[in-house]
Amino acid sequence: MIGTPLLPEIRELIEQRNFSALQRLFGDWLPVDLAELISDLPESEQAILFRLLPKDIATETFEYLDLDAQENLLKALTQKDVTHILNSMSADDRTALLEELPGAVVQELLKLLSFKEFKIAKTLLAYSEGSVGRLMSPDCLSVKKDWDVDHVLTYIRTFGHESETLNVIYVVDDFGKLTGELLSRELLLSAPENKVEEIISKDKIITLTATQDQKDALEAFKRYDKVALPVVDSNGYLIGIVTVDDMLDVAEEEETEEIQKFGAVEALEEPYMDLPILQLVKKRAGWLVILFIGEMLTASALAFFQDELAKAIVLATFIPLIISSGGNSGSQAATLIIRSLSIGEITIRDWWQVMKREILSGLALGSLLGMIGVLRVIIWAMIIGHLTITWVYVSITIGVSLLGIVLFGTLTGSMLPLLLKRLGLDPATSSAPFVATLVDVTGIVIYFSVASLILGGILL
Amino acid sequence: MIGTPLLPEIRELIEQRNFSALQRLFGDWLPVDLAELISDLPESEQAILFRLLPKDIATETFEYLDLDAQENLLKALTQKDVTHILNSMSADDRTALLEELPGAVVQELLKLLSFKEFKIAKTLLAYSEGSVGRLMSPDCLSVKKDWDVDHVLTYIRTFGHESETLNVIYVVDDFGKLTGELLSRELLLSAPENKVEEIISKDKIITLTATQDQKDALEAFKRYDKVALPVVDSNGYLIGIVTVDDMLDVAEEEETEEIQKFGAVEALEEPYMDLPILQLVKKRAGWLVILFIGEMLTASALAFFQDELAKAIVLATFIPLIISSGGNSGSQAATLIIRSLSIGEITIRDWWQVMKREILSGLALGSLLGMIGVLRVIIWAMIIGHLTITWVYVSITIGVSLLGIVLFGTLTGSMLPLLLKRLGLDPATSSAPFVATLVDVTGIVIYFSVASLILGGILL
């Protein structure tokens, strides 16, 4: 929100070592804005600015920095500062940082932690990447059901300062087993003498496990509109909490993966700029080669129609136009259906409904492109000055082929994701380039079959 | 989570009018699960089941229903039930329902509201679609800064029951102007005699306005990790609140729009199944026709090379293979860059970095496909049994063209989104089909230029 425009000014102040002016300048900035500013600075200047921050916001600012800046600061700051930051940052953000660092560095950093934080960090890092455990914070408050509200309030005032959230407090039995959840809302609305068991949420509790996929957690948050969900072990004991603010980031990662599949790229899993070129090429080469090999069938198909091609070179000039129309309409249909499947607007059971809609759409779109195609050929022939009856037949060939190919593309694009889903595969595999390749090959067959029918005895 | 497997059993119970068994069966279900079940039933049975719900969860269940089921119930339920639901449902969900109904129906329904709810509904509907106002709930609690915590707690217990959230409470001055925010966390952690002004959040308050785009609200929530944001009017007076649970839905809508643009479809704005076919065709025809007209240039380009084509029909057979490789690599690059731009991983200023990476990637991927292409031609020639020196030259032509076209596709795909952004246009406009079309035309020119160079005097 602030960052860039002030950057030159701030770098000048850093150069002049005018620290008091700097401190005045960002006196009332939010940690997130400070973090953006620091990330924008050259590495050598990041630590200078970071050291000027008041202690009480330093750790929070650090949490908002991107991973590169965090790594750089870990190297540039004194061991005392690093120790303070690592011990005071929230457990889930610390896990996110540590999981990106090389093993040897992590071992060094873990030594700086207090015994309590060391144990927490070790436990969280033991969960696999992409699991709920990596997002979880073990800092959550639990109370007993026979306490009264006044007791709970006193308990919170004494022990609640470290807790990741106080919007939900969990109720456990004497053995630590999760038995209920108490919303801070109910706590605030109830009289001090009410018992916890009277105001406890009566709904069935939704829980996560630490080994679950983060995607499942996202689904649960979306479905149940929660601000936090408890994480339990296999015996139902409360071991941590996941809060909704982490979910917007998970949602973003999920969507990035989905979008990358659409473009026929394997999920990068790291920011574009951070990925080494070789990795970047590898993520793209797989699909590109598969598509290339698939598309080779077009050459075989055309070799099969070589005689027709030799007799009527004019047919060759329209090949790209005709097959690309099939690919484009197929990509459109696939995009619509994959997205609708992914957000649950349609299910496999709706296939017949979808097919009816796509046949109608394909006929409409195919007729439209077909008519434009016919006009294009006629006008072209008139311009080059010999509109003969042959050209009229060619134009009809183009028009009919377009209708057939657009209809076929639309059907392929819409049915393929449903078929993949039915087979238990990921519908998003039928990316735009994938559908286009499939339709290209069939497009050539349709085109030359229509040509044989209409132009047989005339040109062929 | 439940729904489908139980559906036949439940429909049988409905048929038998065995209401007590039904009530036992879904006794401890959550409203969201009940809503899913009801949405899955045929329209005629939805109201029967809905009427069996206990009063205290009926409204919440109604809020979770999809719009079709909601509309159906509004018709099927008694006026008394409808009146109860409309008056008790939360203001933001009611707005979402009313904005989908025809004007005449809305007028009828508004008459059922109490004077207070009528005023609220009218105000919210006055904001334009997609604005923060449509998401906002006017039910939020405000306190004064000279109150002590004990006073605030008493105030909440008395007036807080209607409030959309109690996780944040707003502090206003005597005129209702927003001056601060009080987190329930601070309220719970502070001693009863503390003053509000002592525990108020010291950070600058982030506010929304009712006329702002919902996309801006989403950005603010992501950036500042908030559970709720206050909405103020142009004079800074508090008029409502937006909560983070609505944001996951906004995020989903935004992503759907982005993904549809990727597939060269205009944003549908309604679920796929709900859109009338004519609308569906209209949303797709625009881009399809633009792409078709663009692709016509391939026909012109090929007409230009007609003599070469006539001399070497074999060149024609490889046209789809070669140009589609450019399109696919361009789609991949565009996908990566558009997404990275959209989530802020890269900015226009990084164009040179991106270009360097894409030149290297393009060379690597182009060489790979080029080599496969050369092999394909050689092996093919060996299979049909006349591997002559001409075929070797043809294979080199294919290989070199592939290298050039993949490199060109990669560069076009990566630079076009940056260029569009620089011009103030939406980078996502350079969808996969758009890039593919652009690269197809240039691909033909590259292909035949390479062919003239290498095959000149041999085949041409």
Interface residues (C-beta under 8 A of the other chain):
Chain A: M1 D28 W29 L30 V32 L153 I156 R157 G160 H161 T165 L166 N167 S184 R185 L187 L188 L189 S190 A191 D203 K204 F221 K222 R223 Y224 D225 K226 V227 V244 D245 M247 L248 D249 A251 E252 E255 T256 E258 I259 Q260 F262 G263 A264 V265 L268 P271 Y272 M273 I277 L280 V281 R284 A285 W287 L288 V289 L291 F292 I293 E295 M296 T298 A299 L302 A303 Q306 L309 A310 I313 A316 T317 F318 I319 P320 L321 I323 S324 S325 G327 N328 S329 S331 Q332 A334 T335 L336 I337 I338 R339 S340 I343 E345 I346 D350 Q353 R357 L360 S361 A364 L365 L368 L369 I372 G373 R376 W380 A432 P433 A436 T437 D440 I444
Chain B: M1 D28 W29 L30 V32 L153 I156 R157 G160 H161 T165 L166 N167 S184 R185 L187 L188 L189 S190 A191 D203 K204 F221 K222 R223 Y224 D225 K226 V227 V244 D245 M247 L248 D249 A251 E252 E255 T256 E258 I259 Q260 F262 G263 A264 V265 L268 P271 Y272 M273 I277 L280 V281 R284 A285 W287 L288 V289 L291 F292 I293 E295 M296 T298 A299 L302 A303 Q306 L309 A310 I313 A316 T317 F318 I319 P320 L321 I323 S324 S325 G327 N328 S329 S331 Q332 A334 T335 L336 I337 I338 R339 S340 I343 E345 I346 D350 Q353 R357 L360 S361 A364 L365 L368 L369 I372 G373 R376 W380 A432 P433 A436 T437 D440 I444
